[in-house]
Amino acid sequence: MKKLIAAITVILWLAAVVIIVVAATHHELLTLIPVFADNRPQGLLGWTLTAAMVALIISLLVHSNGHRIK
């Protein structure tokens, strides 16, 4: 399960980078704006970044192995 969550996290971050690179190569980087507006994600990049952040947090929680801060 840990490896699956880690793989999903990596895939989502790579997807976000690919979206930015493709937009930059087509000179359409400004079409990705706004990424976040009205306190929610907007467009493909906004939702991909949000999903990547959520997956990263879940991955960090799962991989913490139960260590607690005292």
Phi, psi and omega in degrees: 000321180297319181292325178295316179295319178296320179294319178297320179298313180297317180298318180294319178294320177295322178297320178296318179295318179297319178300316180293316181295317180296318178295322180292321180290333177267009181055040180235030184296325181287346178286347178280350182274140357276145176278318176231130177210147180055038177060030174208157181293148179233135174074179184295317181293318180298316180289325178293316178296321179295314178296323179293320178294318179296317179295323178295317179296316178297318179298318178295321179292320180291322183276002181286346177058029175078009177288131182244145177278130182267000000 
